[in-house]
């Protein structure tokens, strides 16, 4: 008679295998897959954290930008990758809180296909127009949009950017033409060229253009003014009562990545995020708050955020594509 091993022995063996895998981790380069183009805020934080992880482990971190399709391409790539800790998705609320409410069917499951690793940061956005645009304030922009419904456009290269524009329309009772892009830097390029009229983008992408005098800031999307641009009012205090919209960054590994490897990844990323080098390279220049979690805390945070984004999408009357 053949005796099968007990469930407890199987579990113990799996845990031992996971622990052994983590002991030498990482033993080769790690790839950070980014759902947005080079130069985007997500790309910038990935590079800053990658530098920190390399400094700690002496292993290279490769940044793989897979922009387009609202993050579908990057998310699918990581979901299908080997669950060994060497392929990590550095992403935002776009792929893991908003998309499930904006699209009828996703080619990935934001919960089942991933192992949460760590939250990495959060921040607000900035509403920008060209310097020659006739509206000099949020109130003037709203008045212009009300006078000419549907004539003026806003661009977005992420769900955060799009929902910021949708929320503005909802709360200000205006109608704008939405123009989608693969990433915010591409939308900013068209804004500079006059192809679109306005966008609400992450500060890391928009603020440098404001500082250079190429764009004019009308307001910031958060509850408080940005320390990097204290002269710019919040959109709420500029006249759109109740307006508040932000974004967050987080890291995810493929589902079934050994818990010990996820724990090690969390330690590496949290340490990198809290380092002076990352603060100087990304967090402080972009006005992004250092916001880190355990894997378990990220899972709970993601659930709450998904529910919040669902409410915003429903209130905005957006039909899933």
N, C-alpha and C positions, 0 to 999 in steps of 0.2 A: 504493500500500500504506500502510495506516494503522499507524503505530508507537505501541504502547502505552507509557506511562511505566514505567520499571523500578520494582521493589519498593522499592529504596533511595530513589528519588525520592519515592515515595508516603509512606514513613515519614518522610523529612525534612520533607515538606510538612505532615504531621500534627503533628510535633513543633514546627514553626514556628508552626502555628496555635495549638497549646496554649500555647506561650510568649507569643504575642501576646495570648491571652485572659487570661493571668495578669498581664501588665504593668499593666493598668488595674484589676485585681481588688482589692477589690470596688468596683463603680461604682454599686451600688444596695443596698437593705437585704437582709440575710441572714436567713433563717428557720431557727431552731433548733427542730426538732420533738422533743418530749419524750414518751416513751411512758407517762408517769405524771402524776397530777393535780398541780395547783398546790399548793405546800407540801411536796411530796415532796423527798427528797434530790436526785434527778435534776433536778427543777425548780429547786431552789436553786443547784446548781452551774451549770446552764445560764444562769441569770440573772447569776450572778457573772462567768462567763466572757464572756457577751454584753456586759456593761458594759466589760470590758477590751478586747474586740475593737472596740467602738464608739469607745473612747478612742484607740485606735491608728489606726483607719481613717476616723473621722468618719462612718461609715455606721451607721444604726440596725440593731439585731439584734432581730428579732421572735421571741418565745417562743410556740410553738404546741403547747399541751398536747393530746395525743390519747390519753387514758387508756383502758384497757380491753383485754380480749381478750389478756392477757399480753404486751402490746406489739405484737400483730399489726397493729393499725390504723396506728400510727405507722411501723412498719417498712415496711409496704406503701406508705405515702404517699411515703416517701423513696426506696424502691426504684424507684418509677415516675416520680419527679420528673426534670426535665431535669438532665443531668449537667454543670452549669455552676458548681457551687460555691455556689449561692445557697439550697440546701436541704440542711441538715445534720442528721443524727440524733445527738442527745446521749442516750446510752443506757447500759445496764449489761449485766452477764453474763446477765441474764434473756433478752434477745432474741438475744444472740450467742454464748451458750455453753450455756445450760440448756434453752431451748425445744425444740431439736432432739431432745432426749432425753425430754422430757415429753409431746410430741405426735407422733402418728403421721404427720401431714402438716402442714407449715407453708405458709402462703400467700406465703412469701418464702424465699429461700435466703440464710442468714446469711453465706455466703462469696461466691457468684457475683454476688449482687445489689448488692454494696457495695464501695466503695473505702475501706480503712482509712485514717484520718487521724491520730489520736493517742489514746493512753491519757491519761486526765485525772486519775485519783485512785483510791485504794483504801482500804478501811477495814473495821471490824468492826461487829457489831450488838449490840443490848442486849435482854436478856430481861426483860419487864416484866409486872406484874400490877397490879390495883387495890389500894390501900392496905388495904382491908378483907378481901382474899382471905386465907384461913386459912394459906397457905404463906408463910413469911417468908424462906426460903432455897431454893436449887435442890434441896438434899437433901430438904427438906420437901415441895416440889412433886412430886418424883419419888415419894416415899413415898405421897403422896395419890393420885397417878395410878395407882400399882400397886394401891392398896387399892380404887379405883373405876375399873376399866378402861373406857375409852370414854366416861366421863361428862363429863370436862373437855375444853374446846375450846381450840384456838389458831387465830388468824386470820393471814392473810398477804395482802399486796397486791403481791407480787413473787415471782419464783422464788427469789431469795436468801432472802427471809423464809420462804417455804414450805419450802425445803430445810433451812433452819436448824432448823425444827420437826421435819421428817422425820428429820434426823440425831440430834436429841435423843431421839426415840422409839426409834430403832435402837440407839443406844449405851446408853441408860438402861433399855432393855427395858420400855417403857411404851406404852400405847395411848391416843391422844388423838383427838378429833374435829376434822378440818380444815375451816375455814370460809374460802373464798376471797373476796377483794375486788379491786376494780379498782386500788386503790393503798393503800399503807401508811397514809396519813393517814385514809382512810375506815375502815380496820380499827381504828386507834387510837380514833377516835370511838366505835365500838361497844364497844371495850374499856372506855373511860371510862363508857359507859352500862350496862355489865354484860351486854351481849349475848354476849360471848365472855370467856373466862377468862384467856388469856395470849397474848402474841405475842413473837416475836423480830424486832425491826425495826431499821432503820438508826438510828444514833445521832442523826442530824440530825432525825429525826422523833420519836424516843422520849425522848431526853435532856431536852429542854425541859419535857416533862410530868413527868419525874422531879424536875427542879430546882424545879418549881412545886408539888411535893407531891401532884400528881394521880395519879401512878403510882409504884409501888415497883419498883426495879431489883433483880433477883435475881442476874444475872450478865451478863458480856459474852462475845461469841462468839469473839473473837480469841485469839491465843496469849499476848498480854500484856494487862495491865489498861490501861484507857483513861486518858490523862493528864487527861481532863475529869472522870473519876469514879474516882479511884484507890482509893476505898473499896469499890468494887464488884469482887468477885472474878471471875476468868474462870470460865466454866461448867465447864471442865476441873478447875480447882483446887477448885471447889465440890463436886466429887464425880463428875462424868461424865468419866471418863478418856478421853483421846484426842479430846475434842471441840474442833473448830476450824472456823469457817466465816466467810468474809468476802465482800466484794462489790467490784466495780470499775466505774469509769465510763470511757466512751470515746466518740469521735466518728467517725462514718462518713458518707461522701458516697455518692451513687448510683454504681454501677459505670460505667465509661467516663468519669468525670470526668477532665479532662486532668491528667496528673501534675504539671505546673507549678502548677495551681490547688490540687491536693491539698497540694503542698509549701508554698504560701503559707498555706493554711488551717492546716496544722500549725504553722507559725511563729507565726501569730497566736494560736492556742489555747495553745500551750506557753508563750508569753510571758505571756498572760493568767493562766494557771494559776500561774505562778511569781511573779506580781506581789504586792506587799504588800496591795493592795486586795482581791484574791481570797482571799488567806490570811485577812484580817480578816473578810471578808464570809461566807465559807463554810468553808474548810478548818479553821481553828483552832476556830471554834465547834462544828463537827460532829465534830471529832476525825478528819477524813479526811486521809490522807497524800497529799501532792503526788506523783503518779506519772505521768510523761510518757514518751512514746516517739516514735520515728520511725514513719512508716506501715508500713515493713517489719517493725519490731520488734512493732508491734501485731498484724500478721497472724500472726506466730509465737506471740505470747502468746495470742491468741485460740484457735489450734489446740490449744495445751497445756491451756488452761482448758476447752475443750470436752471433751477427753478426760477431764479430772479430774471434771467434772460428770457425765459419762456413767457413770463408775465409782460416784459417789455415788448416782445414781438407781438403778443396778442393785443396789447393796448394800442400798438402802432398800426394794427390792422394789416400786418404783412402776411400774405399767403405764402405758404411754403412752396418753393420751386420744385 
